[in-house]
Amino acid sequence: AFRDAAPDYWGRLVIAADTGAPPEALSEIDFLLAANATRVGNLDFRSSPENHEPGLGPPHFNDLAQIIQAAQKLTAGETMDAGLLKLLRQGTSMGGARPKCTVEWQDALWMAKFPAREDTLNIPRIEFATMELARRCGITVPELKLVSIGENDIFLSHRFDREKGRAGWLKYGFLSALSFMQWDEGDRHLWDYAAIADVMRHHMKADDIHELYRRMVFNMLVRNTDDHPRNHGFVLDEGKMSLSPAYDIVPTPAQFGVGTGFRLAMSAGGQGREATLENALSRSARYGLSKERARAIAQELVETVSGWREHFEECGVSRRQVEFLAPSFAICDGNRA
């Protein structure tokens, strides 16, 4: 659970820049204490119980142009104005490797993701399109927006672990599937969708387990190979645990002629991590689904995802990038009814 609350690569890069030390010179305790109240979930860390809770003062949406400028300077290894770094620092405590920052907008907190310096694809727009496609497939996702700041597209995802109340921001508990299952990041041989479903059965309703199955199949159809257990989560509200809205679903680029087979980050069935619908159907009973119902869900997703080209273009993804992504949707295209 501490690992869930700790920053990942991007957050560590920002914190290290703010302290003037290289990331490897800082300890895990340093990162926990340096991260601010925009971290995921409801844990916070203090050097003493008498210290005040960290204040939640993320930058505003109107500061995004400056935040993007600061992120670009940071990734380029350039020095930046202390005020710019402070803006970036105030909203950065989250996991993940890509540039991001929490911003306040319309009485809510949003995770803003912007382009990385080395990007050759419009990742913010592609992630927006993929997440909206997931919504069409019956998967719960947060409120999403796509905005443009200058020449940069920004993907905005509503923070599902924060809510604005009369007395301030309310925090909801969060556990990644990694923590929920008490796995370690070195336990890759244990990572298994059906194993998560088995434990979920003791804590939450059947609908959540059915949706986990739906998400696994969707990850296959869009070739999301970054589906590791930290990219699945659970929220706790008034003592009740439920599957969190989906997040971080992006197609992994593939190439024509290299082979369309691939593996997920977690085991999907009797054939391990192999990303095939046959494998997804092999353990349907572990999700409380009959083979027939599981097959119907898979076919429903195939039919919806098969319109991905038109959907991506409607979301503003260029025709060239759509064609580049085509090999990533080979499973779906090959299983169209």
Solvent accessible surface area in square Angstrom, and as a share of the most:
residue,aa,sasa,rsa
1,A,63,0.49
2,F,127,0.53
3,R,74,0.27
4,D,8,0.04
5,A,3,0.02
6,A,2,0.01
7,P,0,0.00
8,D,22,0.11
9,Y,133,0.51
10,W,3,0.01
11,G,0,0.00
12,R,49,0.18
13,L,38,0.19
14,V,0,0.00
15,I,0,0.00
16,A,3,0.02
17,A,39,0.30
18,D,67,0.35
19,T,78,0.45
20,G,71,0.68
21,A,30,0.23
22,P,70,0.44
23,P,51,0.32
24,E,145,0.65
25,A,67,0.52
26,L,35,0.17
27,S,57,0.37
28,E,78,0.35
29,I,109,0.56
30,D,58,0.30
31,F,5,0.02
32,L,9,0.05
33,L,76,0.38
34,A,27,0.21
35,A,4,0.03
36,N,25,0.13
37,A,2,0.02
38,T,1,0.00
39,R,2,0.01
40,V,22,0.13
41,G,3,0.03
42,N,74,0.38
43,L,72,0.36
44,D,39,0.20
45,F,33,0.14
46,R,94,0.34
47,S,89,0.58
48,S,33,0.21
49,P,123,0.78
50,E,145,0.65
51,N,64,0.33
52,H,173,0.77
53,E,84,0.38
54,P,36,0.23
55,G,62,0.60
56,L,42,0.21
57,G,44,0.43
58,P,15,0.10
59,P,4,0.03
60,H,76,0.34
61,F,32,0.13
62,N,121,0.62
63,D,35,0.18
64,L,1,0.00
65,A,58,0.45
66,Q,86,0.38
67,I,0,0.00
68,I,6,0.03
69,Q,82,0.37
70,A,0,0.00
71,A,4,0.03
72,Q,81,0.36
73,K,54,0.23
74,L,22,0.11
75,T,49,0.28
76,A,33,0.25
77,G,69,0.66
78,E,91,0.41
79,T,129,0.75
80,M,38,0.17
81,D,93,0.48
82,A,82,0.64
83,G,41,0.40
84,L,18,0.09
85,L,22,0.11
86,K,125,0.53
87,L,31,0.15
88,L,0,0.00
89,R,35,0.13
90,Q,59,0.26
91,G,0,0.00
92,T,1,0.01
93,S,2,0.01
94,M,27,0.12
95,G,27,0.26
96,G,27,0.26
97,A,64,0.50
98,R,69,0.25
99,P,7,0.05
100,K,12,0.05
101,C,1,0.00
102,T,0,0.00
103,V,0,0.00
104,E,44,0.20
105,W,45,0.16
106,Q,112,0.50
107,D,104,0.54
108,A,13,0.10
109,L,2,0.01
110,W,4,0.01
111,M,14,0.06
112,A,0,0.00
113,K,24,0.10
114,F,2,0.01
115,P,37,0.23
116,A,12,0.09
117,R,163,0.59
118,E,134,0.60
119,D,42,0.22
120,T,119,0.69
121,L,20,0.10
122,N,44,0.23
123,I,28,0.14
124,P,3,0.02
125,R,45,0.17
126,I,1,0.01
127,E,6,0.03
128,F,32,0.14
129,A,0,0.00
130,T,0,0.00
131,M,3,0.01
132,E,36,0.16
133,L,1,0.01
134,A,0,0.00
135,R,99,0.36
136,R,141,0.51
137,C,2,0.01
138,G,49,0.47
139,I,4,0.02
140,T,72,0.42
141,V,12,0.07
142,P,11,0.07
143,E,93,0.42
144,L,14,0.07
145,K,56,0.24
146,L,39,0.19
147,V,31,0.18
148,S,70,0.45
149,I,39,0.20
150,G,75,0.73
151,E,180,0.81
152,N,34,0.17
153,D,18,0.09
154,I,0,0.00
155,F,3,0.01
156,L,0,0.00
157,S,16,0.10
158,H,54,0.24
159,R,10,0.04
160,F,52,0.22
161,D,3,0.02
162,R,7,0.02
163,E,87,0.39
164,K,89,0.38
165,G,25,0.24
166,R,261,0.95
167,A,111,0.86
168,G,29,0.28
169,W,53,0.18
170,L,90,0.45
171,K,53,0.22
172,Y,47,0.18
173,G,8,0.08
174,F,33,0.14
175,L,48,0.24
176,S,1,0.01
177,A,0,0.00
178,L,8,0.04
179,S,23,0.15
180,F,20,0.08
181,M,29,0.13
182,Q,168,0.75
183,W,31,0.11
184,D,89,0.46
185,E,80,0.36
186,G,61,0.59
187,D,34,0.18
188,R,119,0.43
189,H,144,0.64
190,L,82,0.41
191,W,15,0.05
192,D,22,0.11
193,Y,0,0.00
194,A,1,0.01
195,A,24,0.18
196,I,1,0.00
197,A,0,0.00
198,D,38,0.20
199,V,46,0.26
200,M,0,0.00
201,R,112,0.41
202,H,150,0.67
203,H,105,0.47
204,M,24,0.11
205,K,126,0.53
206,A,59,0.46
207,D,94,0.48
208,D,15,0.08
209,I,8,0.04
210,H,54,0.24
211,E,27,0.12
212,L,0,0.00
213,Y,0,0.00
214,R,31,0.11
215,R,7,0.03
216,M,0,0.00
217,V,0,0.00
218,F,0,0.00
219,N,3,0.01
220,M,1,0.00
221,L,0,0.00
222,V,0,0.00
223,R,32,0.12
224,N,3,0.02
225,T,41,0.24
226,D,75,0.39
227,D,2,0.01
228,H,50,0.22
229,P,1,0.00
230,R,36,0.13
231,N,19,0.10
232,H,10,0.04
233,G,0,0.00
234,F,2,0.01
235,V,21,0.12
236,L,78,0.39
237,D,67,0.35
238,E,167,0.75
239,G,66,0.63
240,K,157,0.67
241,M,40,0.18
242,S,38,0.24
243,L,15,0.07
244,S,1,0.00
245,P,24,0.15
246,A,3,0.03
247,Y,41,0.15
248,D,41,0.21
249,I,9,0.05
250,V,36,0.21
251,P,7,0.04
252,T,46,0.27
253,P,65,0.41
254,A,12,0.09
255,Q,123,0.55
256,F,151,0.63
257,G,86,0.83
258,V,111,0.64
259,G,46,0.44
260,T,76,0.44
261,G,67,0.65
262,F,20,0.08
263,R,130,0.47
264,L,4,0.02
265,A,9,0.07
266,M,0,0.00
267,S,16,0.10
268,A,2,0.02
269,G,0,0.00
270,G,56,0.54
271,Q,92,0.41
272,G,28,0.27
273,R,41,0.15
274,E,58,0.26
275,A,3,0.03
276,T,55,0.32
277,L,25,0.13
278,E,123,0.55
279,N,1,0.01
280,A,0,0.00
281,L,14,0.07
282,S,54,0.35
283,R,69,0.25
284,S,5,0.03
285,A,83,0.64
286,R,84,0.31
287,Y,3,0.01
288,G,57,0.54
289,L,12,0.06
290,S,61,0.39
291,K,87,0.37
292,E,131,0.59
293,R,116,0.42
294,A,0,0.00
295,R,133,0.48
296,A,50,0.38
297,I,3,0.02
298,A,3,0.03
299,Q,61,0.27
300,E,71,0.32
301,L,0,0.00
302,V,0,0.00
303,E,102,0.46
304,T,43,0.25
305,V,0,0.00
306,S,15,0.09
307,G,29,0.28
308,W,0,0.00
309,R,77,0.28
310,E,109,0.49
311,H,6,0.03
312,F,0,0.00
313,E,62,0.28
314,E,126,0.57
315,C,20,0.12
316,G,40,0.39
317,V,6,0.03
318,S,54,0.35
319,R,158,0.58
320,R,154,0.56
321,Q,20,0.09
322,V,1,0.00
323,E,86,0.39
324,F,91,0.38
325,L,1,0.01
326,A,5,0.04
327,P,8,0.05
328,S,3,0.02
329,F,0,0.00
330,A,29,0.22
331,I,26,0.13
332,C,0,0.00
333,D,46,0.24
334,G,67,0.65
335,N,63,0.32
336,R,142,0.52
337,A,116,0.90
